[in-house]
Amino acid sequence: MAGISKRQADAHDRILDAAGALAELIELSGIEIDEDDLEELTIYLARNAPRVKAILKGLGKWPWE
C-alpha cells in the first residue's frame, strides 16, 4: 500500500478488523460459504458499515434474547 496516508492505512486496518469479526460471526452460524466469497462479503459489509447500520437500526432485540 505504497503512497497512502497513515489515516488511510488505519481506516483500511479497521475495515479488515471488522471484516474478520463479521467472518467469525458468519462462520459460527453454520452457514456454508466459500472462503473467498466470505472474505469479499465481509469486506463489502465493513466498507458499507453506515448503510448496514441504518438498515439494521430499527430491529432492536430479537425475541429470543
C-alpha positions as CSV (number, residue, x, y, z in Angstrom):
1,M,0.0,0.0,0.0
2,A,2.6,2.5,-1.0
3,G,1.6,6.1,-1.2
4,I,-1.2,6.1,1.3
5,S,-1.5,8.2,4.4
6,K,-1.5,6.9,7.9
7,R,-5.1,7.9,8.2
8,Q,-6.0,5.8,5.1
9,A,-3.9,2.8,6.4
10,D,-5.7,3.0,9.8
11,A,-9.1,3.1,8.1
12,H,-8.1,0.1,6.0
13,D,-7.0,-1.8,9.1
14,R,-10.3,-1.0,10.8
15,I,-12.2,-2.4,7.8
16,L,-10.1,-5.6,7.9
17,D,-10.7,-6.0,11.6
18,A,-14.5,-5.5,11.2
19,A,-14.5,-7.9,8.3
20,G,-12.7,-10.5,10.4
21,A,-15.3,-10.2,13.2
22,L,-18.1,-10.5,10.6
23,A,-16.5,-13.6,9.1
24,E,-16.3,-15.2,12.5
25,L,-19.9,-14.4,13.2
26,I,-21.0,-15.9,9.9
27,E,-18.8,-19.0,10.4
28,L,-20.3,-19.6,13.9
29,S,-23.8,-19.5,12.3
30,G,-23.1,-22.7,10.4
31,I,-23.8,-21.0,7.1
32,E,-21.6,-22.7,4.5
33,I,-19.9,-20.2,2.2
34,D,-16.8,-20.3,0.1
35,E,-13.8,-18.7,1.9
36,D,-13.2,-16.2,-1.0
37,D,-16.9,-15.3,-1.1
38,L,-16.9,-14.8,2.7
39,E,-13.9,-12.5,2.5
40,E,-15.5,-10.4,-0.3
41,L,-18.8,-10.3,1.5
42,T,-17.4,-9.2,4.9
43,I,-15.1,-6.6,3.4
44,Y,-18.1,-5.2,1.5
45,L,-20.2,-5.1,4.6
46,A,-17.4,-3.4,6.6
47,R,-16.8,-0.8,3.9
48,N,-20.6,-0.1,3.9
49,A,-21.0,-0.1,7.7
50,P,-23.0,3.2,7.8
51,R,-25.6,1.8,5.3
52,V,-25.7,-1.6,7.0
53,K,-26.2,0.1,10.4
54,A,-29.0,2.2,9.0
55,I,-30.7,-0.9,7.6
56,L,-30.5,-2.8,10.9
57,K,-31.2,0.2,13.2
58,G,-34.9,-0.4,13.7
59,L,-34.6,-4.1,14.6
60,G,-33.9,-3.8,18.3
61,K,-33.5,-7.1,20.2
62,W,-34.7,-10.4,18.9
63,P,-37.5,-12.0,21.0
64,W,-35.2,-14.9,22.0
65,E,-32.6,-12.7,23.5
